[in-house]
């Protein structure tokens, strides 16, 4: 599909998605557990892109209708309504096209993984610790909207109710894909509640989003392991 346009690629993806939908409902696939799981995984990975593409197509239909109404009607009020709708739909179309291009980017192999989020207060003293706490609450609320599970692994509170540092595990659907760009230094400029003279302070906090490591099975092989003998100092030469 290298030479296809954006929407030709999306047409092909939608067609493949519809094929998979039919296959997943067939008795032949249902009776083959391994095949069913493989097709279901591919189907689920395509679902967001297909839904977004269908949203774009609905927007184009609305745009066509608004433009047609502008041409056909002589009513001033109706023309204004059609003009407003056209403007709104064009803005939405631009946003959805940008989202579609993002969804077509090559997938990161870590995108489906759970994450460990580490937030640490940086420069700014107590105000930075308050900012770090606010960042954690923001991510926690976002996790709730995504039906993710948040578990605090480690935390250190400041004397005024902020967070010097906090480490949390977040589990759910495609967590890393949606949080990975949050890594980095976050800054805020504002007048702290404790500031008496109204001066603006700059505070910072660092955020690290780490994909959860895969489980690794380590098996010892007795036949190939060298024997190890512990000796006291000065006994190295003793049998």
Buried (B, 14 or more C-beta within 10 A) or exposed (E): EEEEEEBEBBBEBBEBBEEBBEBBEEEEBEEEEEBBEEBBEBBEBBEEBBEBBEBBBEBEEBBEBBBEBBEEEEEEEEBEBBBEBBEBBEEBBEEBBEBBEEBBEEEEEBBBBBBBBBBBBBEBBBBBBBBBBBBBEEBBEBBEEEEBEBEEEEBEEBEBEBBBBBBBBBBBEBBBBBBBEBBEEBEBEEEBEEEEEEEEBEBBBBBBBBBBEEEEEEEEEEEEEEEEEEEEEEEEEEE
